[in-house]
Amino acid sequence: MTHSFEELQLLFNKELGAYSPAVEPNNLQDPVTYTLGMGGKRLRPVLLLMAAEAFGGKIEHAMPAALAIEIFHNSTLIHDDIMDHADVRRNQPTVHKEWNVNTAILSGDLMIIKASEEISKIDVDKLKDVLKFYNKISTQVCEGQQYDLNFETDDQVTISDYMKMIRLKTSVLLAGALQIGAIIGGASVDNAKNMYCFGENLGLAFQLQDDLLDAFGDLKTFGKKIGGDIVANKKTFLLLKALEIAQGAYRDELTSLINKKDIKEDEKISGVLDIYNSLNIKAITEDFMLQHFNKAFDYLGKIDIPEQNKETLKQIAENLVGRKS
């Protein structure tokens, strides 16, 4: 019997709710509990459990790895919020605001250690392969974050650079969760690799969608202010594509909007969106997103698992990027 996404979500949340880093003092432990209790879809750990089960693995054997992925993911959020000077996450104060920067750094470090501790609990016959791969994707997430920081002051960022950054920062952890689950479930090397590639392309499509929603989304469904990336001059696919194809007055105006220091936020957002609309940036981005979405399904089709399990993963992918075939 295989479980639905919602059933696995409940099982994982129960396990996570019982988790404690079990350290002292309290003001080191409490930020960890606070962060893990903020909620979320728990997409990465649930996909890991789903991948393990798809190949005949048992949920209890994959649960430590699922916990590790979620703990590590949340450790990166604590550190990212410090670097981004973010005050709020999921409508709650970020850890460095609720406590302080030093405590946030330490609690994030602790979570990285505790994630490795959970990984070490998986069956010994799978441990070497899983640990090697886990360390690789954890390193890649750090690389992606550094590229993102570098881009803030780099005026020569290309779309290829951007895609590399989001692959490292966003996609590899989602893809890695699927591959780790597949390894624990007993998948062949080819099946595990195809599961990774499915997740990698799904993660890229998801990030491109996030870029789109920041510019063209609805505030109620997006959950944060529209145009935040525009105000911050973030080098998203939309901005880089606009700079690539804009000519004449459009390019001059876009460059001016980016460089103006005293412009009002609403004026900047509306000005950039007008240029995006004139250049058909939304449709271009949607097409590029769809290419990765379809590529993800191509890899899913190559995986040797029951069709019912493929269909479940396909439905999750469609829901994740808000598309129905």
Salt bridges, closest charged atoms under 4 A:
GLU53 OE2 - HIS3 ND1 2.64
GLU70 OE2 - ARG42 NH1 2.73
ASP81 OD1 - ARG89 NH2 2.73
ASP87 OD1 - LYS97 NZ 3.73
ASP109 OD1 - HIS79 NE2 3.51
GLU117 OE1 - LYS114 NZ 3.49
GLU118 OE2 - LYS121 NZ 2.91
ASP123 OD2 - HIS61 ND1 3.63
ASP125 OD2 - LYS126 NZ 3.34
ASP148 OD2 - LYS169 NZ 2.64
GLU200 OE2 - ARG167 NH1 3.61
GLU244 OE2 - LYS241 NZ 2.73
GLU265 OE1 - LYS225 NZ 2.75
GLU307 OE2 - LYS310 NZ 3.67
